[in-house]
Amino acid sequence: MNGNRFGRLFQIATYGESHGPSMGVVISGCPAGLEIEQAAIQEELDRRKPGQSHISTSRDEPDRVEIQSGVQDGFTTGTPIGLTIQNKDARSGKYEPFITAPRPSHGDFTYSAKFGTRNWGGGGRSSARETVNWVAAGAVAKQILAHEGIEIRAHVSRIGDVESPPVTFEAMGEHTEDTDVRCAHPETAAEMREVTEKYQKHGDSIGGAVSFEIQGVPRGLGAPRFEAVEARLGKAMLSVPATTAFEIGLGRDAATVSGLDRNDEWEFDENDDPTPIENDHGGVEGGITTGEPIYGEVTLHAPTSIPSKQTTVDWESGEEKTVQVTGRHDPVLPPRAVPVVEAMAALTITDFMLLSGRINPDRLDGQPGEYDTDYHPSRPE
């Protein structure tokens, strides 16, 4: 099975299944000399983990990260970093009715059709449980980007027909974690909670969207066409389970805006450098970053695992049957997708920073071959 790696120089390879013994990720390409804060990795995992509130799955996973390799005395060594998260609360028995009867709108049938088999417990590899690996790796990427003054924030901008007004980068930092729906606009967050509970009460689910912003990105990252920053970000975000749309800048609203209104005119900034006035392009022009904030939105459909009765077919018996998913599932996805979106943005931008040479791929401090004992206490004098 391919498709388990992401990135060029800063590359992750993930493993694990929803109801297997553990999840894990191997990070290759992290420069030596990064002081790893395991608590910072854990904090990101805690934002994603199940069982956080009434509007998330009740699966009880502590999601404690274990650093297996690539770190010595609290600093990265330049070798692959291995991170493992144990699965503690898997209950596969709930999925036995679906071994030969695919759940509606899941990957059950397509996986079986492609491979001739699948791990049916909890959806196996197709489960969004796999994103725990992305968040762990993204937390490492965030720590690299912090050294470069780059910060990523996101919040839930829509649930159902309830949409948040635009919020500032500062508001996302201050208010996203204030409520369990993770909307940085408090009044809208309350409405979103009501909508989610309405669908949950009727055995249904609802979709939504996550808005993100990246500040501190230097100009000059990316390349035209297939290495365009928006193309790579699009791949990252569309890999997030349940994603149906990715937008950057004005996004779909650009369809209603004239060229004269959308075109970003230029002016000189305080350093006499050319800079776009409006940034309607979302920080990217011609596939290359302008130095302005990168912003966009990721849309996710309603969770497909719902407790209402639905119709499917049993390919072994050849009969139609009525099924009811009785496992533990989220009624809405964007609240727990916020750290996932941030992680995928961090992985993508870190990769671009390494590819551009703005980050030394071998040493986070100093130049290749330069003798320096400052950041690594175990290096010989």
HELIX and SHEET records of a PDB file:
HELIX    1   1 GLN A   38  ARG A   48  1                                  11    
HELIX    2   2 SER A   92  PHE A   98  5                                   7    
HELIX    3   3 ASP A  108  PHE A  115  1                                   8    
HELIX    4   4 GLY A  121  SER A  126  5                                   6    
HELIX    5   5 ALA A  128  GLU A  130  5                                   3    
HELIX    6   6 THR A  131  HIS A  147  1                                  17    
HELIX    7   7 PHE A  169  HIS A  175  1                                   7    
HELIX    8   8 THR A  176  ASP A  178  5                                   3    
HELIX    9   9 PRO A  186  LYS A  201  1                                  16    
HELIX   10  10 ARG A  225  GLU A  227  5                                   3    
HELIX   11  11 VAL A  229  LEU A  238  1                                  10    
HELIX   12  12 GLY A  251  THR A  256  5                                   6    
HELIX   13  13 GLY A  259  ARG A  262  1                                   4    
HELIX   14  14 PRO A  334  LEU A  355  1                                  22    
SHEET    1   A 5 ARG A   5  PHE A   6  0                                        
SHEET    2   A 5 GLN A  11  GLY A  16 -1                                        
SHEET    3   A 5 SER A  22  SER A  28 -1                                        
SHEET    4   A 5 ILE A  81  GLN A  86 -1                                        
SHEET    5   A 5 VAL A  65  SER A  69 -1                                        
SHEET    1   B 2 VAL A  71  GLN A  72  0                                        
SHEET    2   B 2 PHE A  75  THR A  76 -1                                        
SHEET    1   C 5 VAL A 162  GLU A 163  0                                        
SHEET    2   C 5 GLU A 151  ILE A 159 -1                                        
SHEET    3   C 5 GLY A 208  GLN A 215 -1                                        
SHEET    4   C 5 ILE A 294  LEU A 300 -1                                        
SHEET    5   C 5 THR A 243  ILE A 248 -1                                        
SHEET    1   D 2 TRP A 266  PHE A 268  0                                        
SHEET    2   D 2 PRO A 274  PRO A 276 -1                                        
SHEET    1   E 2 VAL A 284  GLU A 285  0                                        
SHEET    2   E 2 ILE A 288  THR A 289 -1                                        
SHEET    1   F 2 LYS A 309  ASP A 314  0                                        
SHEET    2   F 2 GLU A 319  GLN A 324 -1                                        
END                                                                             
